Amino acid sequence: MINLTTGPAGHRQDEDPRDPRTSPIIGAAIEVHRYLGPGLLESAYEECLCHELHLQGVEFRRQVELPVIYKGLSLDCGYRIDLIVREEVILELKAVEKLLPVHQAQLLTYMRLAGKRVGLLINFNVPRLTQGIVRRVL
């Protein structure tokens, strides 16, 4: 199930599930998952998803450094965004048994720190990929 809503924490609740910002990304991720299935490491899915996005002509940046801004000071704390697609969608990829609230918190924090409104959390370790996709809009 694609989770398109969040709680009452101020996130948009009625976003179109066919958002043109995320539909091509989700399609590419489904293609990767259909081909590989669950059970690999996150790094393998990232590599294959990048290849699939490239084949589809979708622009992206990979392993983007994300500084923490604290009281006006930019600090390099070693954070990296897995992918930023078309300079507007943050992708956080996982290959875990179960998505936890901390994973969603990580995505929302990355979105806020990077100044991006749309994010996808994709867990490839599921039988059907649609069960592992969480979409957030700030």
C-alpha positions as CSV (number, residue, x, y, z in Angstrom):
1,M,0.0,0.0,0.0
2,I,1.4,3.4,-0.9
3,N,1.0,5.6,2.1
4,L,0.1,9.1,0.9
5,T,-0.9,10.8,4.1
6,T,0.6,11.7,7.4
7,G,-0.9,12.5,10.8
8,P,-2.0,16.0,11.7
9,A,1.5,17.3,11.9
10,G,0.9,19.8,9.1
11,H,1.6,17.6,6.2
12,R,-0.6,17.7,3.1
13,Q,-3.2,15.0,3.2
14,D,-4.9,15.2,-0.3
15,E,-2.0,14.9,-2.7
16,D,-2.7,13.2,-6.0
17,P,-1.2,9.7,-5.9
18,R,-0.3,10.1,-9.6
19,D,1.9,13.1,-8.9
20,P,4.1,13.7,-12.0
21,R,7.0,14.4,-9.6
22,T,6.9,10.9,-8.1
23,S,5.2,8.6,-10.6
24,P,8.3,8.1,-12.8
25,I,10.4,7.4,-9.7
26,I,7.9,4.9,-8.3
27,G,7.7,3.2,-11.8
28,A,11.5,2.9,-12.0
29,A,11.6,1.4,-8.4
30,I,8.9,-1.1,-9.2
31,E,10.8,-2.1,-12.3
32,V,14.0,-2.7,-10.3
33,H,12.0,-4.6,-7.6
34,R,10.2,-6.7,-10.2
35,Y,13.6,-7.7,-11.7
36,L,15.6,-8.3,-8.5
37,G,12.9,-9.1,-5.9
38,P,13.5,-8.6,-2.1
39,G,16.6,-9.8,-0.2
40,L,19.5,-7.7,-1.4
41,L,21.4,-5.0,0.3
42,E,20.3,-1.3,0.0
43,S,23.4,-0.5,-2.1
44,A,22.4,-3.0,-4.8
45,Y,18.9,-1.5,-5.1
46,E,20.4,2.0,-5.2
47,E,22.8,1.1,-8.0
48,C,20.1,-0.5,-10.0
49,L,17.6,2.3,-9.4
50,C,20.1,4.8,-10.6
51,H,20.7,2.8,-13.7
52,E,16.9,2.6,-14.3
53,L,16.5,6.3,-13.8
54,H,19.3,6.9,-16.3
55,L,17.7,4.6,-18.9
56,Q,14.5,6.6,-18.5
57,G,16.3,9.9,-18.9
58,V,15.4,11.1,-15.4
59,E,17.9,13.5,-13.9
60,F,19.2,12.7,-10.4
61,R,22.0,13.3,-8.0
62,R,23.3,10.5,-5.8
63,Q,24.7,10.4,-2.2
64,V,24.2,14.2,-1.8
65,E,26.0,15.7,1.2
66,L,23.5,17.2,3.7
67,P,25.0,19.7,6.2
68,V,23.2,20.4,9.4
69,I,22.5,24.1,10.0
70,Y,22.8,24.9,13.7
71,K,22.4,28.5,14.8
72,G,23.4,29.7,11.4
73,L,26.5,27.5,11.2
74,S,26.7,24.8,8.5
75,L,28.1,21.6,10.1
76,D,29.3,18.6,8.1
77,C,27.9,15.7,10.2
78,G,28.3,13.1,7.5
79,Y,24.6,13.0,6.4
80,R,23.9,12.0,2.8
81,I,20.7,11.9,0.9
82,D,20.5,8.7,-1.1
83,L,19.0,10.4,-4.2
84,I,17.6,13.8,-5.2
85,V,15.5,13.4,-8.4
86,R,15.0,16.4,-10.7
87,E,16.2,18.6,-7.9
88,E,12.8,18.3,-6.2
89,V,12.2,14.8,-4.8
90,I,14.3,13.3,-2.0
91,L,14.6,9.5,-2.0
92,E,15.6,7.6,1.1
93,L,16.1,3.9,0.2
94,K,15.9,1.0,2.6
95,A,16.2,-2.8,2.5
96,V,14.9,-3.6,6.0
97,E,12.5,-6.0,7.5
98,K,10.1,-3.3,8.5
99,L,9.9,0.5,8.1
100,L,10.0,2.2,11.5
101,P,8.9,5.6,12.6
102,V,12.6,6.7,12.7
103,H,12.9,6.0,9.0
104,Q,10.0,8.4,8.3
105,A,11.5,10.9,10.7
106,Q,14.8,10.7,8.8
107,L,13.0,11.4,5.5
108,L,11.1,14.4,6.9
109,T,14.3,15.8,8.5
110,Y,16.2,15.4,5.3
111,M,13.4,17.2,3.4
112,R,13.4,20.1,5.8
113,L,17.2,20.5,5.9
114,A,17.4,20.3,2.1
115,G,14.5,22.6,1.5
116,K,12.5,20.0,-0.5
117,R,8.8,19.5,-0.3
118,V,8.4,16.0,-1.6
119,G,10.0,12.8,-0.4
120,L,9.8,9.1,-1.0
121,L,10.9,6.4,1.5
122,I,11.2,3.1,-0.4
123,N,11.8,-0.2,1.3
124,F,12.8,-2.9,-1.2
125,N,12.6,-5.7,1.3
126,V,8.9,-6.5,0.7
127,P,7.1,-9.0,-1.4
128,R,5.3,-6.2,-3.4
129,L,7.1,-2.9,-3.7
130,T,3.9,-0.9,-3.3
131,Q,3.8,-2.2,0.3
132,G,7.2,-0.5,0.9
133,I,6.6,3.0,-0.4
134,V,5.9,6.0,1.8
135,R,5.3,9.4,0.2
136,R,5.5,12.6,2.1
137,V,4.8,16.2,1.2
138,L,5.6,19.1,3.4
